[in-house]
Amino acid sequence: MLLLLTGCAILKNLPDLGDLEDYTPVVSFKSLEIDDVDFDGADTRFVFQIKNPNPVSVALSSFRWDLALSGSSFLDGIDKDGFKLEADGKSDFEVPVSVVFSDLLDLRSDLGDKDFTEFTLAGDFGFDTPLGEVKIPYEHDGEFPVLKRPKAELIGLKLKDVSLLNQSAELNLKLDVTNQMAVDLDLQSLGYGVTLDGEKVVKGDTDKLGTLAAKESKRVRIPIEVDLLDLGKSLVSAITDKEPITVGLDGTVDVGTRWGTLPLTIDREKRLALE
């Protein structure tokens, strides 16, 4: 192992060199930081701590990394920008990695029933020395989150009441929301807008939807009250005659997860038979 000092003067000042490994920077994995996450992906930082036992700063000349998820190589890279280690102290070195969950699920289909996958981050740090570059290998194993977007599906449209006298109609739109993860999710209220055959008919909010258990579905009924005088004749006929109607739903619900509260956007359109 080579001594990581910048000049002979420093060598002379050291009382006893002893084992040269005592003067080699020590690399250790510190943490996996999740900066931003939603149901599409995560922006993360793999943080290393490098201890420099030398009384002078040491230059990090290169950094090579390979990230494997579930045993399969996922991302890799080489950083040659350089980095200065503080003299006789500890320095943090960060590797930013962004992951799209759909890419991860395409890589490993067996992750469908898991909320985490095993990761291995390996590579080496290169340090400049008077005698050339010294490379220190590293490897760390841990867990990486895998989020799956809840499924939302339009199931049916029910006509509750029609009043030709008041020129009004009450309908219920049935929406099934399915939790694809192995942990419970906490669903807040759903803010929504609904169109019928392309006509905007209602905006509103539901009550808090509550807990959606792991791998379970919940049916949400969205009330729709319309003034028939505001609708086109063809749509009024479709409602009163119970003909199929193309329903559009645009909504957002905040979902409580172990990684924080994440927004879930629902944008669905389906032609439904009127019950």
CORNORVEN-V342664 format. One record per residue. N is the residue number from 0. NEAR is the number of other ideal C-beta (glycine too) atoms within 10 Angstrom. Layout:
n=N near=NEAR
n=N near=NEAR
This chain:
n=0 near=11
n=1 near=14
n=2 near=18
n=3 near=23
n=4 near=19
n=5 near=16
n=6 near=9
n=7 near=9
n=8 near=9
n=9 near=14
n=10 near=13
n=11 near=7
n=12 near=9
n=13 near=13
n=14 near=5
n=15 near=6
n=16 near=11
n=17 near=9
n=18 near=9
n=19 near=11
n=20 near=10
n=21 near=13
n=22 near=20
n=23 near=21
n=24 near=19
n=25 near=13
n=26 near=18
n=27 near=11
n=28 near=15
n=29 near=16
n=30 near=13
n=31 near=18
n=32 near=12
n=33 near=14
n=34 near=10
n=35 near=10
n=36 near=18
n=37 near=18
n=38 near=18
n=39 near=12
n=40 near=16
n=41 near=20
n=42 near=14
n=43 near=22
n=44 near=15
n=45 near=21
n=46 near=14
n=47 near=20
n=48 near=14
n=49 near=23
n=50 near=15
n=51 near=23
n=52 near=15
n=53 near=20
n=54 near=12
n=55 near=15
n=56 near=14
n=57 near=25
n=58 near=15
n=59 near=22
n=60 near=18
n=61 near=18
n=62 near=21
n=63 near=17
n=64 near=19
n=65 near=15
n=66 near=20
n=67 near=17
n=68 near=21
n=69 near=18
n=70 near=10
n=71 near=10
n=72 near=11
n=73 near=19
n=74 near=15
n=75 near=12
n=76 near=12
n=77 near=11
n=78 near=16
n=79 near=9
n=80 near=8
n=81 near=12
n=82 near=16
n=83 near=11
n=84 near=22
n=85 near=13
n=86 near=13
n=87 near=12
n=88 near=12
n=89 near=14
n=90 near=17
n=91 near=11
n=92 near=17
n=93 near=13
n=94 near=18
n=95 near=10
n=96 near=19
n=97 near=11
n=98 near=22
n=99 near=11
n=100 near=19
n=101 near=13
n=102 near=12
n=103 near=21
n=104 near=15
n=105 near=10
n=106 near=14
n=107 near=16
n=108 near=7
n=109 near=9
n=110 near=18
n=111 near=12
n=112 near=10
n=113 near=16
n=114 near=18
n=115 near=13
n=116 near=22
n=117 near=13
n=118 near=21
n=119 near=16
n=120 near=22
n=121 near=15
n=122 near=21
n=123 near=16
n=124 near=23
n=125 near=21
n=126 near=24
n=127 near=16
n=128 near=17
n=129 near=13
n=130 near=9
n=131 near=10
n=132 near=12
n=133 near=19
n=134 near=13
n=135 near=17
n=136 near=10
n=137 near=17
n=138 near=11
n=139 near=15
n=140 near=11
n=141 near=13
n=142 near=12
n=143 near=21
n=144 near=19
n=145 near=20
n=146 near=21
n=147 near=18
n=148 near=16
n=149 near=20
n=150 near=12
n=151 near=19
n=152 near=13
n=153 near=19
n=154 near=14
n=155 near=17
n=156 near=24
n=157 near=15
n=158 near=16
n=159 near=12
n=160 near=10
n=161 near=18
n=162 near=10
n=163 near=10
n=164 near=6
n=165 near=11
n=166 near=14
n=167 near=15
n=168 near=21
n=169 near=14
n=170 near=24
n=171 near=14
n=172 near=21
n=173 near=16
n=174 near=22
n=175 near=14
n=176 near=22
n=177 near=13
n=178 near=21
n=179 near=16
n=180 near=21
n=181 near=13
n=182 near=11
n=183 near=15
n=184 near=24
n=185 near=14
n=186 near=21
n=187 near=19
n=188 near=15
n=189 near=23
n=190 near=15
n=191 near=21
n=192 near=13
n=193 near=22
n=194 near=16
n=195 near=24
n=196 near=18
n=197 near=10
n=198 near=16
n=199 near=12
n=200 near=20
n=201 near=16
n=202 near=11
n=203 near=15
n=204 near=13
n=205 near=18
n=206 near=9
n=207 near=13
n=208 near=17
n=209 near=10
n=210 near=14
n=211 near=20
n=212 near=11
n=213 near=13
n=214 near=13
n=215 near=12
n=216 near=13
n=217 near=17
n=218 near=10
n=219 near=20
n=220 near=13
n=221 near=21
n=222 near=13
n=223 near=21
n=224 near=13
n=225 near=21
n=226 near=11
n=227 near=17
n=228 near=9
n=229 near=13
n=230 near=19
n=231 near=12
n=232 near=8
n=233 near=11
n=234 near=19
n=235 near=18
n=236 near=11
n=237 near=18
n=238 near=21
n=239 near=14
n=240 near=8
n=241 near=13
n=242 near=13
n=243 near=12
n=244 near=20
n=245 near=14
n=246 near=24
n=247 near=18
n=248 near=19
n=249 near=16
n=250 near=23
n=251 near=14
n=252 near=24
n=253 near=15
n=254 near=22
n=255 near=15
n=256 near=18
n=257 near=11
n=258 near=13
n=259 near=11
n=260 near=10
n=261 near=17
n=262 near=11
n=263 near=19
n=264 near=12
n=265 near=20
n=266 near=10
n=267 near=13
n=268 near=12
n=269 near=14
n=270 near=11
n=271 near=17
n=272 near=10
n=273 near=18
n=274 near=12
